[in-house]
Amino acid sequence: MSDTTKIAASSVSTGNIHIDPTGFVKLGTQLPTLANVLAEAIKELGLALNETQQRTLLLYLDQLLLWNKAYNLTAITDPVEALIKHVIDCLAIITHLPPGSLLDIGTGAGLPAVIIAICQPERSCTALDSNQKKIRFIKQISSELGLSNVQPIASRIEAHEASYDVVTSRAFASLIDFVDSAQPRLADGGYLCAMKGKAPSDEELQALDDNWQIKTIKLNVPRLHDSRHLIELSHKNV
């Protein structure tokens, strides 16, 4: 996944952030706009991300769009829309995540695993997906971006055996299905963190209430008008 096309231009200024355009292929002339949108979102979310981390997030977006057709990574092809609905959407959960090792189930193109790894280099992030092509993409992009804290694994969750402090998912349609699949991989005292659009139904919450302490966090994703929630579950004390 070598960058054969490079943009030769002066650095892009975004407030106090200067994004070097070298190495970007797909973002092109939209890079200044995207850098500004990202910087504003980071400030609004209260994140402390340095210039290198912001550039790495944009490089991830660039590669996601560059290799989209080959790896079937996303239905979104507009760079601004992809930045908001993929990158910033994942950034919105960062401050709410408990500490510790993390497993992202059904990670797809690495969302949110790669985004978390960029923002929290001290955290070990395992990106799990049964789709070999998407895991191959994550392996290549992690190597190119120097993300030594990402471990991409091509496997179904049922065949994976390690345990983690935090288990996330952005792909499960059903909260109950996510809990059933994820709980065997959860370390003692760990947390399940499900990214959802709408808040869970009363029926879903009641079905889990006997065994789980459930916290529903309403997320405010900058520039995104759709509903977003993070559902945090931990085992009730026995």
C-alpha positions in Angstrom: 0.0 0.0 0.0 2.7 2.5 -1.0 1.8 6.1 -1.8 2.5 6.5 -5.4 0.9 9.9 -5.7 2.0 12.7 -3.4 0.7 16.2 -3.2 3.6 18.7 -3.3 2.4 21.8 -1.6 3.1 23.9 1.5 1.7 22.8 4.9 -2.0 23.3 5.5 -2.6 25.7 8.4 -5.5 24.9 10.8 -5.4 27.4 13.6 -2.2 26.4 15.4 -2.1 23.0 13.6 -0.1 22.7 10.4 -0.9 19.6 8.3 1.8 18.5 5.9 0.1 17.4 2.7 2.9 15.0 1.7 1.6 11.5 1.4 -2.1 12.4 1.0 -3.7 10.9 -2.2 -7.5 11.2 -2.1 -8.1 14.2 0.0 -6.3 16.6 -2.3 -7.6 20.2 -2.3 -10.2 19.3 0.4 -7.4 18.8 3.0 -7.6 22.3 4.5 -11.4 22.0 4.9 -11.1 18.5 6.4 -8.3 19.6 8.8 -10.4 22.5 10.0 -13.5 20.4 10.5 -11.4 17.8 12.4 -9.6 20.4 14.6 -13.0 22.0 15.5 -14.5 18.7 16.4 -11.5 17.7 18.6 -11.8 21.0 20.5 -15.6 20.6 20.9 -15.2 17.0 22.2 -12.6 18.1 24.7 -9.8 15.9 23.3 -6.1 16.7 23.6 -4.7 15.4 20.3 -1.4 16.8 19.0 -0.6 17.7 15.5 0.8 14.3 14.7 -2.3 12.6 15.9 -4.6 14.9 13.9 -2.5 14.3 10.8 -2.6 10.5 11.4 -6.4 10.6 11.6 -6.5 12.4 8.3 -4.1 10.0 6.7 -6.3 7.1 7.9 -9.2 8.7 6.2 -7.2 9.3 3.1 -6.2 5.6 2.9 -9.8 4.4 3.8 -11.1 6.3 0.7 -8.1 5.3 -1.5 -8.5 1.6 -0.8 -12.3 1.5 -0.4 -13.0 -0.2 -3.7 -10.4 -2.9 -3.3 -11.3 -3.7 0.2 -15.1 -2.8 0.2 -14.6 -0.6 3.3 -17.4 1.9 3.3 -20.4 3.0 1.3 -19.5 6.6 2.0 -17.2 8.2 -0.6 -17.4 11.9 0.1 -14.4 12.9 2.2 -16.2 15.4 4.5 -19.1 13.0 5.1 -16.7 10.1 5.8 -14.7 12.3 8.2 -17.9 13.1 10.2 -19.7 9.8 10.0 -16.6 7.6 10.6 -13.7 9.4 12.2 -15.5 12.1 14.3 -18.3 9.6 15.2 -15.6 7.4 16.8 -13.8 10.3 18.4 -17.0 11.0 20.3 -16.6 7.9 22.5 -12.9 8.5 23.5 -13.5 10.4 26.7 -16.1 7.9 27.9 -14.0 4.7 27.5 -12.8 3.0 30.6 -9.0 2.3 30.7 -7.3 -1.0 29.8 -6.8 -3.4 27.0 -9.5 -3.2 24.3 -11.2 -5.6 21.8 -13.2 -4.2 19.0 -15.6 -6.8 17.6 -16.7 -6.6 14.0 -14.2 -3.8 13.5 -14.6 -3.6 9.7 -12.1 -1.0 8.5 -10.9 -0.4 12.0 -13.8 1.6 13.4 -13.4 2.4 16.2 -10.3 0.4 17.0 -7.8 2.3 14.8 -9.3 5.7 15.8 -8.9 4.7 19.5 -5.4 3.5 18.9 -4.4 6.8 17.3 -5.9 8.8 20.1 -4.6 6.6 23.0 -1.2 5.1 22.0 -0.8 3.7 25.5 -3.8 1.4 25.0 -3.5 -2.0 23.4 -6.3 -2.3 20.8 -7.3 -5.6 19.1 -9.3 -5.2 15.9 -11.3 -8.4 15.3 -13.3 -9.2 12.1 -14.0 -12.3 10.2 -13.5 -10.5 6.9 -10.0 -11.3 5.8 -9.8 -8.3 3.3 -10.7 -5.7 5.9 -8.2 -7.1 8.4 -5.6 -7.0 5.7 -6.3 -3.4 5.2 -6.0 -2.7 8.9 -2.6 -4.5 9.0 -1.3 -2.5 6.1 -2.6 0.9 7.4 -1.4 0.2 11.0 2.1 -0.5 9.6 2.1 2.6 7.4 0.8 4.9 10.3 3.2 3.3 12.8 0.4 2.1 15.1 2.3 -0.5 17.1 -0.6 -0.8 19.6 -3.1 -2.2 17.0 -3.4 -6.0 16.7 -5.6 -7.0 13.7 -7.0 -10.5 13.9 -9.1 -12.2 11.2 -11.5 -14.4 13.2 -15.0 -14.9 14.4 -15.6 -13.8 18.0 -16.6 -17.4 18.9 -13.1 -18.6 17.9 -11.2 -15.9 19.8 -10.1 -16.7 23.3 -8.2 -13.8 24.9 -9.9 -11.6 27.5 -10.0 -7.8 27.7 -10.8 -4.9 30.0 -13.0 -3.2 27.4 -15.0 -4.7 24.5 -16.4 -2.4 21.9 -18.5 -2.7 18.8 -20.0 -0.4 16.3 -21.6 -3.0 14.1 -24.0 -5.1 16.1 -27.7 -4.4 15.3 -28.9 -5.9 18.6 -27.5 -5.0 22.0 -28.5 -8.4 23.4 -26.6 -10.2 20.6 -23.5 -8.0 21.3 -23.6 -8.8 25.0 -24.0 -12.5 24.3 -21.0 -12.6 22.0 -18.8 -10.2 23.9 -19.2 -11.3 27.5 -17.0 -14.4 27.3 -14.1 -12.1 26.3 -14.5 -9.7 29.1 -12.0 -9.7 31.9 -13.1 -9.5 35.6 -14.2 -5.9 36.3 -14.3 -5.1 32.6 -16.8 -3.1 30.5 -18.8 -3.7 27.4 -19.2 -0.5 25.3 -21.6 -0.6 22.4 -21.9 2.2 19.9 -25.5 2.7 18.9 -27.6 5.1 17.0 -30.9 5.2 19.0 -30.9 4.4 22.7 -31.8 0.8 23.5 -35.5 -0.1 23.9 -37.0 -0.8 27.3 -37.3 -4.5 26.3 -33.6 -4.7 25.6 -32.7 -3.1 28.9 -35.1 -5.2 30.9 -33.7 -8.4 29.3 -30.2 -7.4 30.5 -31.1 -5.8 33.8 -30.7 -8.8 36.1 -27.0 -9.3 35.3 -25.7 -6.0 34.1 -25.3 -2.5 35.4 -26.2 -0.4 32.3 -25.3 3.2 31.6 -26.7 5.0 28.5 -24.5 7.9 27.4 -26.0 10.3 24.8 -23.2 11.4 22.5 -23.0 14.8 20.8 -21.1 14.2 17.6 -20.0 17.5 16.0 -21.6 18.2 12.7 -23.7 15.0 12.9 -27.4 15.5 13.3 -28.3 11.8 13.8 -28.8 10.2 17.2 -25.7 8.6 18.8 -25.4 6.7 22.1 -22.7 4.7 23.9 -24.1 1.9 26.0 -21.7 0.9 28.9 -22.4 -2.4 30.6 -20.6 -4.0 33.6 -21.4 -7.1 35.6 -23.5 -6.4 38.7 -21.7 -7.4 41.9 -22.7 -10.8 43.1 
